[in-house]
Amino acid sequence: MKRKKEAQKLPGTSVYLIYLIAELLLALYIQGRIVLEPRWYGINFIYATIVYILLRLLIYCLKRLRLAGSSLRKIDKMTGEEFEEYLGLLYDRKGYKVKYTPGTSDFGADLLLKKKGVRTVVQAKRYKNPVGEASVQQALSGKGYYDADQCVVITNSYFTPAAEALAERTGVTLIDRELLGTRQMYV
């Protein structure tokens, strides 16, 4: 599973190769010949890099705005990664410091939250069916692995009675469809 931060890297070699070809064609079109002055390419390269970075920033901001205004219907259509990003955005807006764990080998935590010295692990489950006790066990595992103070399981669905019973006995906070985005979500 790739993480969203990987998708936001600066352009690779292939993008710069395309850029160089476009520069040559632009110089040929504007001046009727291939310009051999390095200054021409250097200045245009700087302009193109600035435009590229601004476009990536605009796309990032628009994606955050789209996620922030998600309804339950939109949440139900999200991928697991988009749901994690959505939750991270909600917690970020409430003043939490948010870190995403790796897509694989996350040891039971999808998000690591910190606010006022309290560390919380979040196990995010974007499911169609009720979430079982395995998710509560994963959150407990993440709490121990990341040395967190508390753990939460958040879903766009509901929890099974077994998951609710285990969470009550172990102190895991459960946030289901009814509490998603409400004040109770912010422990």
N, C-alpha and C positions, 0 to 999 in steps of 0.2 A: 504494500500500500504506500503510495507516494504521499508526502505531506505537502500542504499548500505552500510552505516556505520554499520548497524546491522549485515550484512552478514560477516563483517570483525572482529567479536569478537573472542576472544581466545576460544579454544575448551571447550566444556561443559563436564559435568559429564560422559556422555556416551563415549566420546572420551578417557577420562582417564581410564575408565573401560576397554575398548578395549586395551589400552596401557598396563595396568597391566596384562591382560591375555597374551598379546604378550610377555611381560617381563618374565613371568613364563615359557612360552613355550621356549623362547630363553635360559633361564638358564638351563632348563631341557635338551635341545638339546646340549648346549655347555659343560656342566659339568656332564651330565648324572644324575643329581639329582636336586631337587628344592633347590635353594640357599636361606638360611634364613638370610643372612647378609643384614641389611638395607643399608649399604654402597653401595653394588652392585646395588640395585634398585635406590638409590639416584643419583648416578653418571649417570646411564643410563637414568633416568628420566630427568636429566638436559640436556643430549645430545639430547634426543628425543624432548624436548621442544625447544631447539635451532634450530634443524632441522625443526620442525613444523613452527616456526616463520619465518625462512628463506624461506620456501616454500610459506607461505602466502604472504610474501613480494614480492617474485618473481611473483606469480600469480597477485598481485595487479599491479606491474610494467608492466607486459605483457598486462594486460587489458587496462591500460592507453595508452600504445603504440598502441594497436589495435584501440582504440577509436580515438586517435589523427589523425590517418591516414585515417579516414572514408571518403568515397566518398558520393556523394548525393544518390547514389543507396543503399549504406549501411545505411545511415541515414534514408532513407525511410523504411527500414526493422527493425529499432530499436524500442524498447518499449519506452513509455513515460519517464520512469526513466532513461533508457540508453541515451536518447536524453538530458535530464537534466544534466546527468553526463558529456556528451560530451561538452555541452555548458560551464559547470563549468571548465572543463579542458582547453578549449580555453581561457576563461577569466583568469584563473590562470596563464597560460603561458604569458599573457600580463600584469602581475603584479597586478591584482585585488585580493583582499582578498575575497574568495568565501565561502558562507555558504548556506547549503541546508535547506529548510523549511521542516516541517513534511509532510508526504504524504497526510494526510487528515487535514482539518482545516488550510490550508496554507494562508487563507485570501487574495488570489489572487496573491501570489508570489511563484515561485518555487525556485528561487535563490536570494540571497541577496549579492550584490556586494559592495565593498568599495575600492576606490582608490583616494588618495590625498584628503581625507576628504569628498568626494562626495559619498553619498549612493544611490544605484540604486536597484530597484526591477526588476526582470525578470520573465515574465510569458512565459513559454515555451509551445508551441503547436506543437506536432508532429502529423500532420493530413494528410489525403489524399485529403480532400476537402478544399476549401478556408475557412479561419478563419474569423468569424463574429465579430460584435461589442461587443458581450458578453466578449470576451477576453480582449478587451480594457477596458471595465468596471471593469473586475477583476484586471487588472494591476493598475488601478486608486485606487481601493479599497486597494490593497497591498501597494501602495505608502503611502496612509493615515495611514494604520494600523502600518506599520513598520517605519513611520516617515522618509521616504526616500526623496531625493532631486529630483529624476527623476524615470521614469518607462519605461520599454521596453517590447514589445511583440515580441517574436522570433518564427518563424515557418519554417518548411521545405516545406511549401506549399506557398500559396499566400493569400492576404486579400481581403475581399469583399469591394465593393465601400463604403458601410455603415461604415465598420470598418475604412477605410482610412479617411472618412469624420470626424468621431468622434475623431480619433487620432489627426487629424490636429487641430481641435477646442480645444482639451484638452491638447495638448503638449506631447502626448504619442509617443514614437519612435517605428516605425514598421520596423522589419527586416524580409524580406521574403526570399524565396529560392535563389533569385538572389544575395542578400547581405550576405547570410550566410557564415561566415568565412572570409569576406573581411574587409578592414580597416574601413568601415562605421559602422560595427557592434559594434565597441568599442567606446561608447559614452563618 
